[in-house]
Amino acid sequence: MFRIISALFLVVAMAAAPAFADEPPLTLASNAPDRYVVVKGDTLWDISGRFLNEPWRWPEIWRLNRAQIKNPHLIYPGDIVLLDYVDGRPRLRLGKPIGSGNAKLSPEVHSEQITKAIPSIPPNAIEPFISRPLVVGANELDDAPQLVGMDDSRIVIGHGDEIFALGITDDHPTWHVYRLGATLKNPVPDNFFGETEKDVLGPVETYMRRPLPALTPVGTEKPVDPAIATVGKPGDVLGYEVVYLGTARLKERGGPGEASTLEVLTAREEILQGDLLMPAEEPVLKSYVPHALEEDVIGGQIVSVYGGVDVGSKFSIIAINLGENVGLEPGHVLGIYSKRTTTYRDKQQRAQTIVLPNKRNGVVFVFRVFDRVSYGLVMEAARPLVVGDVVKKP
């Protein structure tokens, strides 16, 4: 496929009427250039960060409307991003260069091969998570094929080794190997249970005996915490994380009650008897433009850092307790706010601890959304991020 260009610059205004009137004014980066030439390896986030202090506000400086956010104009290596002003407001436009230096220009038609459009965020960081299930329900894997054996001469399963599974009923060529991982739950604050109750009762009984904070929705008399109404109660199970272990190719499918033979293609972690298999699908990477939530949400928190680690940092994959149930979609950007406390001595010299206002210490780009859970790539992190950190509109 080719694109035809017949002028020194074909300037394309990626613009409609501004659609973000409610947002505060854009602030340009202190060293924002007048123009930037897109290179291979760039992302929309990278380019936005060259011009803006808040990269996720990319759609505003391009003057994209709401519909264009889900289907943005494509940008390719070699394109020129131009910064100018309209009615005193900054705007980016896209230029297509033809010729260079003092080369003589002629009216001839020039064509160039289209290269792959640049993505919103680094694709290599999220590709393994696009086509693979990350969260399942309690019984969703009950009928999944199960690994029942492997070559007895192998201590560690690797590329080219054979494995055997029961329950494969179709000839799908490639299969992913999984293991059930962490249970994703709404975080429970350290001070949620009274000390006496905690010693005597289990979490469920203790929770049921704890009075809810005061907030009375219309038509009810029982107080309900707005965070509980949005994301569920502390300790609620949101789903079960599955851990991707590797990929295998079906060599021979067995009959009913017989083992099928597969060849391991990749093994990211140790593959063991009892692990589960699911058909592998081709990943579909979407190029959503980053954009903030239109309305803020209540009760959003980090519920896990993928990979079983305790803390997250830049380019970590995190799970949050917000999903389609609150209107979250791929491309949404959320701020990450760390809870802070300080200890001081009061006038009677007694040690006291108080909670300080939350401080934004990171930004996460949502790329995969389930019913009550979403996964995002941490794009900025000023300090380690932990389970329980608050996520909301930046």
C-alpha positions in Angstrom: 0.0 0.0 0.0 1.3 3.4 -0.9 0.5 7.0 0.0 0.8 9.8 -2.7 2.2 13.1 -1.7 2.7 16.0 -4.2 3.7 19.1 -2.2 6.4 20.4 0.1 4.2 19.9 3.1 0.7 18.4 3.2 -0.4 19.9 6.5 -3.2 17.9 8.1 -5.2 19.5 10.9 -6.1 16.6 13.2 -8.8 18.8 14.6 -12.4 19.4 15.3 -14.0 21.8 17.8 -12.3 21.5 21.2 -14.1 18.8 23.2 -12.5 19.3 26.6 -13.8 22.7 27.7 -14.2 21.5 31.3 -10.5 20.6 31.7 -8.0 23.1 33.1 -5.7 25.0 30.6 -3.0 22.9 28.9 0.5 23.6 30.1 3.4 23.2 27.7 6.7 21.5 28.7 9.4 24.1 29.5 11.5 22.9 26.5 8.6 22.2 24.1 9.9 22.4 20.5 8.2 24.1 17.6 8.4 20.9 15.6 9.4 17.3 16.0 10.2 14.6 13.4 8.7 11.3 14.3 11.1 8.4 14.4 10.7 4.6 14.6 10.2 3.5 18.2 8.2 6.6 19.2 4.9 6.3 20.9 2.0 8.8 21.2 2.9 9.1 24.9 6.5 9.9 24.0 5.6 12.6 21.5 2.9 14.1 23.8 5.5 14.3 26.6 7.8 16.4 24.4 5.1 19.1 24.2 3.0 18.8 27.4 3.6 18.5 31.1 0.7 16.1 31.2 1.2 13.6 28.3 -2.3 12.0 28.7 -3.9 15.2 27.6 -2.7 14.4 24.0 -6.3 14.6 22.5 -6.8 18.2 23.7 -3.7 19.6 22.0 -4.6 17.8 18.8 -8.2 19.1 19.2 -9.6 15.6 18.8 -13.3 15.1 19.5 -14.7 12.2 21.5 -15.2 9.9 18.5 -11.6 10.5 17.2 -10.2 9.3 20.5 -11.2 5.7 19.7 -10.1 6.0 16.0 -7.3 8.6 15.9 -5.5 9.7 12.8 -2.4 7.5 12.2 1.1 8.9 12.6 4.1 7.4 11.0 7.9 7.7 11.3 9.1 10.6 9.2 6.0 12.7 9.9 6.6 16.2 11.3 4.6 17.4 14.3 4.2 21.2 14.3 3.3 23.3 17.3 1.3 26.6 16.7 -1.4 28.6 18.4 -5.1 29.2 17.6 -6.8 31.9 19.7 -4.0 31.8 22.1 -4.3 28.1 22.7 -1.6 25.6 21.7 -2.3 23.2 18.9 -0.4 20.4 17.2 -0.6 19.7 13.5 0.9 17.0 11.3 3.2 17.8 8.4 4.4 15.4 5.7 7.8 16.4 4.3 8.9 16.0 0.7 12.5 16.8 -0.3 15.3 18.1 1.9 17.9 20.8 2.1 18.3 22.8 -1.1 17.2 20.1 -3.3 15.2 21.4 -6.4 11.5 20.8 -6.1 9.5 19.7 -9.0 5.7 19.1 -9.4 6.2 15.4 -9.9 4.2 12.9 -7.9 6.2 11.2 -5.2 5.3 8.1 -3.4 6.7 6.3 -0.3 6.0 3.0 1.4 3.8 3.3 4.4 5.5 2.1 7.6 3.7 0.8 10.6 1.9 3.6 12.5 3.3 4.4 15.9 1.4 3.0 18.9 0.0 4.8 22.0 2.4 3.1 24.5 5.3 0.6 24.1 3.7 -2.5 22.5 6.3 -4.9 23.8 5.4 -4.1 27.3 1.7 -5.1 26.9 1.6 -7.6 24.0 1.8 -10.7 26.3 -1.3 -9.5 28.1 -3.5 -8.5 25.2 -4.7 -12.0 23.9 -4.2 -14.0 27.1 -6.8 -14.1 29.9 -5.6 -12.4 33.0 -8.7 -12.7 35.2 -11.2 -15.6 35.4 -14.3 -16.3 37.4 -14.4 -18.9 40.2 -15.4 -21.8 37.9 -14.3 -20.6 34.5 -11.4 -23.0 34.1 -13.2 -26.1 35.4 -13.4 -27.5 31.9 -10.0 -26.4 30.7 -7.6 -29.1 29.4 -5.1 -30.2 32.1 -1.5 -31.2 31.9 -1.1 -34.7 33.1 2.4 -35.7 32.2 5.7 -34.9 30.6 8.9 -36.5 29.4 10.2 -38.2 32.6 13.8 -37.6 31.5 13.3 -33.8 31.8 13.7 -32.0 35.0 12.9 -28.6 33.5 10.5 -28.3 30.6 11.8 -26.1 27.8 11.6 -25.6 24.0 11.0 -28.7 22.1 9.9 -30.9 25.0 6.7 -33.0 24.9 3.9 -32.6 27.3 0.6 -34.6 27.6 -2.8 -33.2 28.4 -6.3 -34.5 28.9 -9.5 -32.7 27.8 -8.4 -31.3 24.4 -11.4 -31.7 22.2 -10.5 -29.7 19.1 -7.6 -29.3 16.7 -6.6 -25.7 17.7 -2.9 -25.6 16.6 -1.5 -23.5 19.5 -2.2 -23.5 23.2 -1.2 -21.3 26.1 -0.2 -22.9 29.4 -1.6 -21.3 32.6 -1.7 -21.7 36.3 -4.2 -20.1 38.7 -2.5 -17.3 40.6 -3.5 -14.8 43.1 -7.1 -14.1 44.3 -7.8 -10.5 43.4 -9.6 -8.8 46.3 -10.5 -5.3 47.2 -7.8 -4.1 49.6 -8.8 -4.1 53.3 -7.5 -1.1 55.3 -5.2 -1.9 58.2 -7.6 -0.3 60.7 -10.7 -1.8 59.1 -11.3 -4.3 61.9 -11.4 -3.6 65.6 -8.5 -5.3 67.4 -10.8 -7.4 69.7 -13.0 -8.5 66.9 -10.0 -9.4 64.7 -8.7 -11.7 67.4 -12.0 -13.6 67.8 -13.8 -13.5 64.5 -12.8 -14.4 60.9 -12.7 -11.7 58.2 -16.3 -12.4 57.0 -17.9 -12.4 60.4 -16.0 -9.3 61.5 -17.0 -7.4 58.3 -20.7 -8.3 58.8 -20.6 -6.9 62.3 -18.9 -3.6 61.3 -21.3 -0.7 60.8 -21.1 1.0 57.4 -20.1 4.7 57.1 -22.9 7.2 56.9 -24.3 8.0 53.4 -28.0 7.5 52.6 -29.0 6.9 49.0 -32.5 8.0 47.9 -35.1 5.4 48.8 -33.0 3.6 51.5 -32.4 4.2 55.1 -29.4 1.9 55.6 -26.1 3.9 55.2 -23.9 2.8 52.4 -20.3 3.9 51.8 -20.0 5.4 48.2 -16.8 3.4 47.6 -18.7 0.2 48.5 -21.5 1.1 46.2 -19.0 1.6 43.3 -16.4 -1.1 43.7 -17.8 -3.5 46.4 -16.8 -4.2 50.0 -13.3 -4.4 51.3 -12.2 -8.0 51.0 -14.6 -8.7 48.1 -13.3 -11.2 45.6 -13.0 -9.5 42.1 -11.7 -12.5 40.2 -8.8 -14.9 40.0 -5.6 -14.0 38.3 -4.1 -16.6 35.9 -0.3 -16.8 35.3 0.9 -17.3 31.8 3.6 -20.0 31.8 4.3 -20.7 28.1 3.0 -21.8 24.7 2.7 -25.3 23.2 1.9 -26.7 19.8 -0.6 -29.6 19.4 1.1 -32.6 17.8 -1.5 -35.2 18.1 -5.0 -35.0 19.7 -6.1 -38.0 21.7 -9.6 -39.5 21.7 -12.1 -39.3 24.6 -10.2 -40.1 27.8 -6.9 -40.2 26.0 -3.9 -37.9 26.4 -3.1 -35.4 23.7 0.6 -34.7 22.8 1.9 -31.2 22.6 5.3 -29.7 21.9 6.5 -26.8 24.1 7.3 -23.7 22.1 8.1 -21.3 24.9 8.4 -21.6 28.7 8.5 -18.4 30.6 8.2 -20.2 34.0 8.4 -23.8 35.2 5.6 -25.9 33.7 4.2 -28.6 36.0 1.7 -31.4 36.1 -1.7 -30.0 36.9 -1.3 -26.8 34.9 -4.1 -25.8 32.5 -4.3 -25.1 28.8 -6.4 -22.6 26.7 -6.4 -22.0 23.0 -4.0 -19.2 22.0 -5.3 -16.3 20.0 -3.5 -13.8 17.9 -3.0 -10.5 19.8 -4.8 -7.4 18.6 -2.9 -4.3 19.6 -5.1 -1.2 19.6 -3.7 2.3 19.3 -6.0 4.2 21.7 -5.1 7.8 22.4 -4.5 8.4 26.1 -7.3 10.3 27.7 -8.5 11.0 31.3 -11.8 9.9 32.7 -14.7 12.3 32.0 -16.0 11.7 35.5 -14.0 10.7 38.6 -14.6 7.4 40.3 -14.7 6.5 44.0 -12.9 3.7 45.7 -10.3 2.8 43.0 -7.2 1.1 44.3 -4.3 -1.1 43.1 -5.2 -4.7 44.0 -2.1 -6.4 42.6 1.3 -5.9 40.9 1.5 -8.6 38.2 4.2 -11.2 38.6 3.7 -11.7 42.3 6.0 -8.8 43.4 5.2 -6.5 46.3 5.9 -3.1 44.7 5.5 -1.6 41.2 7.5 0.9 39.3 7.6 2.5 35.8 6.4 -0.1 33.2 5.0 -2.4 35.8 1.7 -4.1 35.0 -0.9 -3.4 37.7 -4.4 -4.6 38.4 -7.0 -2.1 39.7 -10.5 -2.7 41.1 -12.3 -0.7 38.4 -13.6 -2.1 35.2 -16.5 -1.9 32.7 -18.8 -1.6 35.7 -17.7 2.1 36.1 -17.2 2.9 32.4 -13.5 2.3 32.2 -12.1 1.5 28.8 -8.7 0.9 27.1 -6.9 4.3 26.7 -8.1 5.8 30.0 -5.4 7.3 32.1 -5.6 7.3 35.9 -3.4 9.0 38.5 -1.9 6.8 41.3 -2.0 8.4 44.7 0.0 7.1 47.6 -1.5 7.1 51.1 0.8 9.0 53.5 0.8 9.3 57.3 2.9 11.2 59.8 3.6 10.6 63.5 3.9 13.5 65.9 3.7 14.2 69.6 0.7 16.1 70.9 0.8 18.7 73.7 0.7 15.9 76.2 3.7 14.3 74.5 1.6 11.3 73.3 2.5 9.8 70.0 -0.2 10.4 67.4 -0.5 9.3 63.8 -2.6 11.2 61.2 -3.3 10.6 57.5 -1.9 13.3 55.2 -3.6 14.3 51.9 -2.9 11.8 49.1 -0.1 12.7 46.8 0.0 11.7 43.1 3.1 9.5 42.6 2.3 7.8 39.3 0.2 7.6 36.2 -1.2 4.3 34.7 -2.5 3.7 31.1 -5.3 1.2 31.1 -5.1 -1.3 28.2 -7.2 -4.3 29.2 -10.6 -4.1 30.9 -12.8 -6.8 32.5 -16.0 -6.5 34.4 -14.7 -5.4 37.8 -10.9 -5.4 37.1 -8.6 -3.6 34.7 -4.9 -3.9 33.9 -2.7 -0.9 33.2 0.9 -0.1 32.3 2.5 2.3 34.8 3.9 5.2 32.6 5.2 7.4 35.5 6.2 6.5 39.0 7.9 8.9 41.4 8.1 6.3 44.2 7.4 2.6 44.6 3.7 1.8 44.1 2.0 -0.8 46.4 -1.4 -2.5 46.8 -3.9 -0.2 48.3 -2.6 3.0 46.5 -5.6 5.0 45.3 -6.3 5.4 41.5 -8.6 8.1 40.2 -8.8 10.9 37.6 -5.4 12.6 37.4 
